[in-house]
C-alpha cells in the first residue's frame, strides 16, 4: 500500500512541477520571439563543431583552470546521475529495485557513487571560491539565488547517498564498501537502527531528493541557471563568420523608421537568446578594460539588466491582450497562446515600462566600451556583448542624434576632410616628404604596382604614426616590393565611425574607397592599422570589395620568409609586446609579430601577464581614441603599468592607436627616459 500511495503522491507533485517548468520555459521562448528575425546561415558542420568544442568540450571554461575542472565535474556529473535518478525514482515504488544490468550493476553503482561524491566536492569548492577565497569576479553577485544553487546541489548529492545508505539498512543488506563506498559507509554507521527506522529514513531522504530535484527544475528557468537550458542553443545559433562583424543597415528600406536598437524587442531573436544563456560567471567583467578601470560598464551587469528588462516587458506583453489568456507565477505573466513576431512587437511598443536606454542601460555604459571583445572571448556560452552595445550606439547617433560632443566633432571632421582632426585633406600625402631615403609613389605616378599601401588617417596626419608608415615604406623599398598609395584620393576607412554608431557615414566612406580601389584595379592592400585591416578584410567585401588584405606585420613576415629582407643588425632591446585587439582577438594573429621580433638579433621579447587572447586593450578602440575618459583610471595608464612591471627598454606594438596610447601612458608615468615605444616596422627597419 505504501509504494502505491507514494507513487500517487509522486505523480501529483511531479505533474505540477513539470507543468510549472514547461510554462516558465515556454514564457522565455515567447520573450525571445519578441525579437526580430535574423538571417540564419545553416553552416551545420561549423555549428555542431562549436557545440562540441564549447559546450561538451567546455573549452572557454578552462581559461580559468580551477573553475574549469569544477564545472566539468558538475556538467558531466549532472548528466551521469540523471541515469541513476531513474533508478532512484523506481526504488520509491518498488522495494529494492535495480536496473537489470546483472553482474554489471555493481560497476554502475560504483560510477554513480563516485560521480555523486565528486559533484559534492565540486559544490563545496565552488562555495569556497565565492565565500572564502572571495573570487573577485563573483563578489558583486553574492545573492540569495547563488546561495540557493549551492544549497540545492549539496542537498541533491547528499540525499542520493543517504537514500541509498538507508535503503541498504531497510533491506538488511550487507554494505558493499567496494562498489558503493559512500552509501555503504552510511549503512555501516546506521546499521543498528533497525529495518523500520531504516524504511522511514529511506522515504524521508527519497522525498527530500525528489522535492529538491523538482524545486530546482522550476527554479532553473527563473535564474542564471537558465544557461543550462539556453547555452547549447546560444552556441549553435550564434553568428558564423568573422568574429565581431557588424550587421549591415539597409538605408534604402523606406519602411524603417528607426535605426539601431532603442527597444529590447528591436534586437534580433539570436541576440535575445544571449540574455538567458548568461551564466553570470563574471568572466567578461573581470577582463573588461572599462570595468577594470572604474567605468560604470560591466558586461555581465549589462546582460543581466537587459535580461530582466526583457522578462519584465515580455511578461507585460503576453498578458496584455484579453485574447491571450495567461498564468501568473511570481513576477512572470505567461502566455498560453502563440502570437507572431509582428503582433508581439506591436504590443511591445505600447507597453509602459522603463526605457532600455537611459533607465535600464545608461549612456555612460554604452560609450565606455572599447569594442576590444575581451568579454566575448572569455564567455563560456558564446554571448556577444559588443554588437548589442554598438546597436544601441547606432540608435543614439542615427535615430536620436544624441552623442558625446567629441563624437560630433569627430564625425564632422571626417565628413568635411576625411580625417579626425579636420586637417585639409590635400595634406594627406605630405607624410612621404619627411624622409628623403624612401620612395613612395602614388597610383598615378606608376604604371603597375602589386600592393596598394593604404596609409590611413593616423599614418597620413599623426606625426608619430607617420614614422610607422615611413618605416614600412623603407622596408618595402629594400625588399623591392612594387607598391603605391592613393595619396590625396584616399579616404578614411570608416571603421571608427561604424564602431561609434554612425553606420551611414561608414557606408559612404566604404563606397568611396571601393570605387577608388576598382578604378585603379587594386588586388592587394596592405595597411599599418589593425582597425582598417579588419574592416577591409571582413566588412568591405559585403559592399563589393574584391582584394586580398594584409596587415603590415603579415607582409613583413612574408618578406623575411622569402629572404627579401634579412634583419641582421643587432637591436639590443627588451621589448614588452602589446597585442592589438583588432589583430589579436578579431583576427587571431598572435604568433607572426612575435616571430618577427624573435628574428631580430638582440631583441628579447617580454610577455605581459595579460597577453595574446587575454591581452588588455590600450583603451583606444570603439572611438575612445577621440573621446575623453571622465570616469575612473585611464585604460592606457593601466596597460602601460602592466608593461612597465617587466622593466622593458621598449614597448612594442603593431597599431598606430595602441602606440599613441602606450606613448601617452609612458609619458604619464614619467618613464620616457627609460622606455621608448616602437612599432614592429620601426624595430625591423633598425635591423636592416
C-alpha positions in Angstrom: 0.0 0.0 0.0 2.8 2.4 0.9 4.5 2.2 -2.5 1.2 2.8 -4.2 0.4 5.9 -2.1 4.0 7.0 -2.7 3.6 6.6 -6.4 0.3 8.6 -6.5 1.8 11.5 -4.4 4.9 11.5 -6.7 2.7 11.8 -9.8 0.8 14.7 -8.4 3.8 16.7 -7.3 5.9 15.8 -10.3 3.0 16.7 -12.7 2.6 20.1 -11.1 6.3 20.8 -11.2 6.6 19.8 -14.8 3.6 22.0 -15.6 5.3 25.0 -14.0 8.6 24.2 -15.7 7.1 24.0 -19.1 5.2 27.2 -18.6 8.3 29.0 -17.5 10.4 27.7 -20.3 7.7 28.5 -22.8 7.4 32.0 -21.5 11.1 32.6 -22.1 10.6 31.2 -25.6 7.9 33.8 -26.2 10.0 36.6 -24.8 12.8 35.7 -27.2 10.3 35.6 -30.1 9.6 39.3 -29.4 12.9 40.0 -31.1 13.3 40.4 -34.9 14.1 37.5 -37.1 17.7 37.4 -38.3 19.1 35.7 -41.3 20.3 32.2 -40.4 23.2 30.6 -42.3 23.0 26.8 -41.8 26.7 26.0 -41.7 25.8 22.8 -39.9 29.3 21.4 -39.6 30.7 24.7 -38.1 27.8 25.0 -35.7 28.0 21.4 -34.5 31.7 21.7 -34.1 31.2 24.9 -32.0 28.7 22.9 -29.7 31.2 20.0 -29.4 34.1 22.2 -28.5 32.4 24.9 -26.3 29.5 23.0 -24.7 30.7 19.4 -24.4 34.4 20.3 -24.5 34.0 23.2 -22.1 36.9 25.0 -23.9 36.3 28.5 -22.7 35.7 27.5 -19.1 39.3 26.2 -18.9 40.6 29.8 -19.3 40.3 29.6 -15.5 41.6 26.0 -15.0 40.3 25.7 -11.4 36.8 26.7 -12.3 37.0 24.7 -15.5 37.7 21.5 -13.6 35.0 22.2 -11.1 32.4 23.0 -13.8 33.4 19.9 -15.9 32.7 17.7 -13.0 29.3 19.4 -12.4 28.4 19.4 -16.1 29.1 15.7 -16.8 28.3 14.6 -13.2 24.8 16.1 -13.5 24.2 14.2 -16.7 25.5 10.9 -15.3 23.5 11.0 -12.2 20.3 11.5 -14.2 20.6 7.9 -15.2 20.8 6.9 -11.6 17.8 9.2 -10.9 15.6 7.0 -12.9 16.6 4.0 -10.8 16.2 6.0 -7.6 12.7 7.1 -8.6 11.7 3.4 -9.2 13.1 2.4 -5.8 10.4 4.5 -4.2 7.7 2.4 -5.8 9.4 -1.0 -6.0 11.3 -2.1 -2.9 14.9 -2.9 -3.7 14.6 -2.1 -7.4 17.7 -2.2 -9.6 18.3 -1.8 -13.3 18.5 -5.2 -14.9 22.3 -5.0 -15.6 23.1 -8.3 -13.9 26.7 -8.5 -12.6 27.5 -5.2 -14.3 25.2 -3.3 -11.9 27.9 -3.1 -9.3 30.1 -1.2 -11.7 27.1 1.1 -12.5 26.7 1.6 -8.8 30.4 2.4 -8.4 30.2 5.0 -11.2 27.1 6.7 -9.7 28.6 6.8 -6.2 31.9 8.4 -7.2 30.2 10.8 -9.6 27.9 11.9 -6.8 30.8 12.3 -4.4 32.9 14.3 -6.9 29.9 16.6 -7.6 29.6 17.2 -3.8 33.3 18.1 -3.7 32.8 20.4 -6.7 29.9 22.2 -5.0 31.9 22.6 -1.8 34.9 24.0 -3.8 32.5 26.4 -5.7 31.2 27.7 -2.4 34.8 28.1 -1.2 35.7 30.1 -4.3 32.8 32.5 -3.7 32.6 32.9 0.0 36.0 32.1 1.4 38.5 32.8 -1.3 36.2 35.6 -2.4 37.0 35.4 -6.1 36.8 39.0 -7.4 34.6 38.3 -10.4 31.9 36.6 -8.2 31.9 39.1 -5.3 29.3 41.5 -6.6 26.8 38.7 -7.2 26.7 37.1 -3.7 22.9 37.0 -3.7 20.4 34.6 -2.3 19.9 32.8 -5.6 23.6 31.8 -5.7 23.4 30.5 -2.2 20.2 28.6 -3.1 22.1 26.9 -6.0 24.9 25.7 -3.7 22.4 24.5 -1.1 20.2 22.7 -3.6 23.2 20.9 -5.2 24.5 20.0 -1.8 21.2 18.5 -0.8 20.8 16.8 -4.2 24.1 14.9 -3.9 23.9 14.2 -0.1 20.3 12.9 -0.4 21.3 10.4 -3.1 23.9 8.8 -0.8 21.7 9.0 2.2 18.8 7.4 0.3 21.0 4.6 -0.9 22.5 4.1 2.5 19.2 3.8 4.3 17.9 1.5 1.5 20.6 -0.9 2.5 19.5 -0.7 6.1 15.8 -1.1 5.2 16.6 -4.2 3.1 19.0 -5.6 5.7 21.7 -6.0 3.0 25.4 -6.3 3.8 27.0 -2.9 2.8 29.2 -3.2 -0.3 32.0 -0.8 0.6 33.9 -1.6 -2.7 31.1 -0.8 -5.2 29.0 1.5 -3.0 31.7 3.1 -0.8 29.9 6.2 0.4 26.3 4.9 0.8 27.9 1.8 2.2 29.7 3.8 5.0 26.3 5.5 5.8 24.7 2.0 6.0 27.5 0.8 8.4 27.1 3.9 10.6 23.3 3.4 10.9 23.2 -0.4 10.8 21.9 -0.6 14.4 18.7 1.4 13.9 16.6 -1.5 12.6 14.7 -2.0 9.3 11.6 0.1 10.4 13.6 3.2 11.1 15.7 2.5 8.0 12.5 2.4 5.9 11.2 5.7 7.4 14.6 7.4 6.8 14.8 5.9 3.3 11.4 7.5 2.3 12.3 10.8 4.1 15.5 11.2 2.1 13.9 9.9 -1.0 11.3 12.6 -0.8 14.0 15.2 0.1 15.8 14.3 -3.1 12.7 14.3 -5.3 11.4 17.6 -3.9 14.8 19.2 -4.3 15.1 18.0 -7.9 11.6 19.3 -8.8 12.1 22.6 -7.0 15.4 23.1 -8.7 13.8 22.3 -12.0 11.3 25.1 -11.5 13.9 27.4 -10.2 16.3 27.0 -13.2 14.3 29.0 -15.9 13.9 31.9 -13.5 17.5 32.3 -12.6 21.0 32.4 -14.0 20.8 28.6 -14.1 18.7 29.2 -17.3 22.0 28.9 -19.0 21.7 25.2 -18.5 18.8 25.3 -21.0 19.9 28.1 -23.3 23.7 27.8 -23.6 23.6 24.9 -26.1 21.1 26.8 -28.4 23.1 30.0 -28.0 26.3 28.4 -29.2 24.5 26.6 -32.0 22.6 29.7 -33.3 25.4 32.2 -32.8 26.6 34.3 -35.8 29.1 32.4 -38.0 31.9 34.0 -40.0 34.4 36.7 -38.9 34.1 37.5 -35.2 32.9 41.0 -34.4 31.5 41.6 -37.8 28.6 44.1 -37.6 25.3 43.8 -39.3 24.7 46.0 -42.3 21.9 48.6 -42.1 19.8 48.9 -45.3 19.2 52.6 -45.7 17.2 52.1 -48.8 14.4 50.4 -46.9 11.8 53.1 -46.7 9.7 51.2 -44.1 12.5 51.6 -41.5 11.6 54.4 -39.1 14.4 53.8 -36.5 18.0 52.8 -36.9 19.8 50.8 -34.3 18.2 49.4 -31.2 16.3 51.7 -28.7 13.9 49.0 -27.5 14.6 45.5 -26.3 12.4 43.9 -29.0 14.4 45.5 -31.7 17.3 43.2 -31.0 17.3 40.0 -33.1 16.0 36.8 -31.6 19.5 35.5 -31.8 20.8 38.4 -29.6 18.0 37.8 -27.1 18.9 34.2 -26.6 22.3 35.5 -25.3 20.5 37.2 -22.3 19.0 33.9 -21.0 22.2 32.0 -21.8 24.3 34.3 -19.5 25.7 32.3 -16.5 26.6 35.4 -14.5 30.1 34.0 -14.0 31.7 37.4 -14.2 34.5 36.3 -16.6 33.5 39.1 -19.0 33.5 41.8 -16.4 36.7 40.5 -14.9 38.6 41.1 -18.2 36.8 44.2 -19.3 39.2 47.2 -19.5 36.4 49.7 -18.8 35.1 47.8 -15.8 38.7 47.2 -14.5 39.5 50.9 -14.5 36.4 52.1 -12.7 33.9 52.8 -15.5 30.2 52.1 -15.0 30.2 49.5 -17.7 30.1 45.8 -16.6 29.4 43.4 -19.5 27.8 40.9 -17.1 25.7 43.6 -15.5 24.7 44.8 -18.9 23.4 41.3 -19.9 21.6 40.8 -16.6 19.8 44.1 -16.7 18.7 43.5 -20.3 17.6 40.0 -19.4 15.5 41.3 -16.5 14.1 44.1 -18.8 13.2 41.6 -21.5 11.4 39.3 -18.9 9.5 42.3 -17.5 8.5 43.6 -20.9 7.7 40.1 -22.2 5.5 39.3 -19.2 3.6 42.6 -19.8 3.2 41.9 -23.5 2.0 38.3 -23.1 -0.6 39.2 -20.5 -1.8 42.5 -22.1 -4.4 41.4 -24.6 -7.6 39.6 -23.5 -7.3 37.1 -26.3 -4.0 35.9 -24.7 -5.0 34.1 -21.5 -2.1 34.0 -19.1 -1.0 32.2 -15.9 1.0 34.2 -13.4 3.8 32.6 -11.3 5.8 35.0 -9.2 6.5 38.1 -11.3 6.1 36.4 -14.7 2.9 36.5 -16.8 2.9 33.5 -19.0 1.1 33.3 -22.3 -0.7 30.1 -23.1 -1.2 31.1 -26.8 1.2 31.9 -29.6 1.4 35.2 -31.5 3.5 36.1 -34.4 6.5 38.4 -34.1 4.8 41.3 -35.8 1.8 41.3 -33.4 4.2 40.8 -30.5 6.3 43.8 -31.4 3.2 46.0 -32.0 2.1 45.1 -28.4 5.6 45.5 -27.0 5.8 49.1 -28.4 2.8 50.1 -26.3 3.9 48.6 -23.0 4.8 51.3 -20.4 7.9 50.1 -18.6 11.4 51.7 -18.2 13.2 52.7 -21.4 16.0 50.5 -22.5 18.5 53.4 -23.0 18.6 55.8 -20.1 16.7 53.9 -17.5 17.9 50.3 -17.9 21.3 50.9 -19.7 22.9 54.2 -19.2 24.6 56.2 -21.9 27.8 56.2 -19.9 27.9 52.4 -20.1 27.2 52.4 -23.9 30.1 54.9 -24.6 32.6 53.3 -22.2 33.0 50.2 -24.4 36.3 49.9 -26.3 35.0 47.1 -28.5 38.0 45.0 -27.6 36.0 41.8 -27.4 37.8 40.6 -24.2 34.3 39.9 -22.8 33.2 37.8 -25.7 36.5 35.9 -25.9 36.0 34.9 -22.2 32.4 34.0 -22.3 31.8 30.2 -22.0 28.3 30.4 -23.5 29.3 32.4 -26.6 27.5 35.6 -25.7 28.2 38.7 -27.9 28.2 41.9 -25.9 29.8 44.3 -28.3 27.2 44.1 -31.1 24.4 45.0 -28.6 26.3 48.0 -27.3 27.0 49.2 -30.9 23.4 48.6 -31.9 22.4 51.0 -29.0 25.1 53.5 -30.1 23.6 53.4 -33.6 20.2 54.2 -32.2 21.6 57.2 -30.2 23.6 58.5 -33.2 21.3 57.8 -36.2 17.8 58.0 -34.6 18.2 60.4 -31.8 21.2 62.4 -32.9 22.4 62.0 -29.3 26.2 61.5 -28.7 29.1 63.0 -26.8 30.4 66.3 -28.2 33.7 64.7 -29.1 31.9 62.2 -31.3 30.0 65.0 -33.0 33.3 66.8 -33.7 34.9 63.6 -35.0 32.0 62.9 -37.4 32.1 66.5 -38.7 35.8 66.3 -39.3 35.5 63.0 -41.2 32.6 64.3 -43.3 34.4 67.5 -44.2 38.1 66.5 -44.6 38.0 62.6 -44.2 40.3 62.7 -41.1 39.6 63.0 -37.4 41.4 66.3 -36.9 39.7 68.2 -39.7 43.1 68.9 -41.4 42.9 69.9 -45.0 42.5 66.6 -47.0 45.1 67.8 -49.5 47.8 67.4 -46.9 47.2 63.7 -46.7 50.2 63.0 -49.0 52.7 65.2 -47.1 53.8 62.4 -44.8 56.1 61.0 -47.5 58.1 64.2 -47.6 59.6 63.6 -44.2 62.2 61.1 -45.5 64.5 61.5 -48.5 65.6 57.9 -48.3 62.3 56.4 -49.2 60.3 56.3 -52.5 56.5 56.3 -52.1 54.8 56.7 -55.5 51.0 57.4 -55.9 48.9 55.2 -58.1 49.0 58.0 -60.8 52.8 58.0 -60.7 53.4 54.4 -61.6 52.0 52.1 -64.4 52.0 49.0 -62.3 52.0 48.0 -58.6 51.4 44.9 -56.6 50.3 46.4 -53.3 48.2 49.4 -52.6 49.6 50.8 -49.3 46.5 52.2 -47.6 48.2 54.6 -45.2 45.1 55.6 -43.2 44.4 58.8 -41.3 46.8 58.1 -38.5 49.7 57.3 -40.8 48.9 60.3 -43.0 48.3 63.1 -40.4 49.6 62.0 -37.0 53.3 62.9 -36.6 54.1 59.8 -34.5 52.3 57.4 -36.8 53.9 58.9 -39.9 57.1 57.3 -38.7 55.5 53.9 -38.9 54.3 54.5 -42.4 57.8 55.7 -43.4 59.4 52.6 -41.8 57.1 50.3 -43.7 57.8 52.2 -47.0 61.5 51.8 -46.4 61.1 48.0 -45.8 59.2 47.6 -49.0 61.7 49.7 -50.9 64.6 47.4 -49.6 62.6 44.3 -50.5 61.8 45.5 -53.9 58.0 45.5 -53.4 56.1 47.3 -56.0 53.6 49.5 -54.2 51.7 52.7 -54.5 49.4 54.9 -52.4 46.2 56.7 -53.3 47.6 60.0 -52.0 45.0 62.7 -51.6 42.4 60.4 -53.1 42.5 58.2 -50.0 39.5 58.4 -47.7 39.2 57.4 -44.0 38.4 53.7 -43.7 35.2 54.4 -41.7 35.8 51.7 -39.2 35.9 54.0 -36.2 32.8 55.8 -37.4 31.0 52.5 -37.6 32.0 51.5 -34.1 30.9 54.8 -32.8 27.4 54.2 -34.3 27.5 56.2 -37.5 26.7 53.5 -39.9 25.6 56.0 -42.6 29.0 57.7 -42.6 30.8 54.3 -42.7 28.9 53.2 -45.7 29.5 56.4 -47.5 33.3 56.1 -46.9 33.2 52.4 -47.7 31.6 53.0 -51.1 34.1 55.9 -51.9 37.1 53.8 -51.1 35.9 50.7 -53.0 35.2 52.9 -56.0 38.8 54.1 -55.8 40.1 50.5 -55.5 38.2 49.4 -58.5 39.3 52.4 -60.6 42.9 51.5 -60.0 42.4 47.8 -60.3 43.6 47.1 -56.7 44.2 43.4 -56.0 46.3 43.6 -52.8 46.1 46.1 -49.9 48.5 46.5 -47.0 47.8 48.7 -44.0 49.5 49.6 -40.8 46.2 49.9 -38.9 44.6 46.8 -37.5 41.2 48.5 -37.4 41.4 49.3 -41.1 42.7 45.8 -41.8 39.8 44.2 -40.0 37.1 46.3 -41.7 38.7 45.9 -45.2 39.1 42.1 -44.7 35.8 41.2 -43.1 33.3 44.0 -43.7 34.1 45.7 -47.0 33.5 42.5 -49.0 29.8 42.8 -48.2 29.8 46.1 -50.0 31.8 44.8 -53.1 35.5 44.8 -52.2 37.4 42.1 -54.0 41.0 42.3 -52.9 43.5 40.5 -50.6 44.1 42.4 -47.4 47.4 42.3 -45.4 48.4 43.8 -42.1 51.9 45.2 -42.3 53.2 42.5 -39.9 51.9 39.8 -42.2 53.7 41.4 -45.2 57.0 41.9 -43.2 56.9 38.2 -42.1 56.3 37.1 -45.7 59.3 39.2 -46.9 61.5 37.7 -44.1 60.5 34.1 -45.1 61.1 34.8 -48.7 64.5 36.2 -48.0 63.7 39.5 -49.5 64.7 41.3 -46.3 67.1 39.9 -43.6 67.2 41.5 -40.1 71.0 41.4 -39.5 71.9 44.4 -37.4 71.7 43.8 -33.7 69.0 45.7 -31.9 69.6 45.4 -28.1 66.1 45.9 -26.8 63.9 44.2 -24.2 60.6 44.5 -25.8 57.3 44.2 -23.8 55.0 43.3 -26.7 51.4 44.5 -26.6 48.8 42.7 -28.7 46.4 44.9 -30.6 42.7 43.8 -30.1 41.9 44.1 -33.8 44.8 41.9 -34.9 44.6 39.5 -32.0 41.1 38.7 -30.8 39.4 39.9 -34.0 41.8 38.1 -36.4 43.7 35.5 -34.3 47.1 36.9 -35.3 49.4 36.4 -32.3 52.5 34.4 -33.5 53.5 36.5 -36.6 54.5 39.6 -34.7 56.4 37.6 -32.1 58.2 35.6 -34.9 59.3 38.9 -36.4 60.7 40.2 -33.2 62.5 36.9 -32.4 64.1 37.0 -35.9 65.9 40.3 -35.0 69.3 39.9 -33.4 69.5 41.3 -29.8 65.7 41.6 -29.3 64.4 39.9 -26.1 60.6 39.6 -26.2 58.9 40.0 -22.8 55.4 38.8 -22.3 53.0 40.7 -20.1 50.8 38.9 -17.6 47.8 39.6 -19.9 48.9 38.6 -23.4 47.6 37.1 -26.6 43.9 36.2 -26.2 43.8 37.7 -22.7 45.7 40.9 -23.7 44.2 44.1 -22.3 43.0 46.8 -24.6 45.0 50.0 -24.9 41.8 52.0 -24.5 41.5 53.5 -28.0 39.0 51.2 -29.6 35.4 51.9 -30.3 36.1 55.6 -30.8 37.6 56.1 -27.4 40.8 57.3 -29.0 38.8 60.5 -29.8 36.9 60.9 -26.5 37.9 61.9 -23.0 37.7 59.3 -20.2 35.8 61.0 -17.4 35.4 58.0 -15.1 37.9 56.1 -13.1 41.5 55.4 -14.2 42.7 55.8 -17.8 42.8 52.5 -19.6 46.1 53.3 -21.3 47.7 54.1 -17.9 46.6 50.7 -16.6 48.0 48.9 -19.6 51.3 50.8 -19.5 51.8 49.9 -15.9 51.4 46.3 -16.8 54.1 46.7 -19.4 56.5 48.6 -17.1 56.3 45.9 -14.5 58.6 43.9 -16.8 61.3 46.6 -16.8 61.5 46.8 -20.6 63.6 49.2 -22.7 60.8 49.2 -25.3 57.1 48.7 -25.5 56.4 47.2 -28.9 53.1 47.3 -30.8 51.6 46.9 -34.3 48.9 49.5 -34.2 49.1 53.3 -34.5 46.3 53.7 -32.0 48.0 51.4 -29.5 51.3 53.1 -30.0 49.8 56.5 -29.3 48.0 55.3 -26.2 51.1 53.5 -24.8 53.3 56.5 -25.6 50.9 58.7 -23.7 50.9 56.2 -20.9 54.7 56.2 -20.7 54.7 60.0 -20.5 52.0 59.8 -17.9 54.2 57.5 -15.8 57.2 59.8 -16.5 59.2 56.9 -17.9 60.2 58.4 -21.3 63.9 58.3 -20.5 63.9 54.6 -19.6 61.3 53.2 -22.1 60.6 54.0 -25.7 57.5 52.9 -27.7 58.0 51.5 -31.2 56.0 49.8 -33.9 57.3 46.4 -35.1 58.1 48.0 -38.5 60.3 50.6 -36.8 62.2 47.9 -35.0 62.7 45.8 -38.2 63.9 48.9 -40.1 66.6 49.4 -37.4 67.9 45.9 -38.0 68.1 46.1 -41.8 
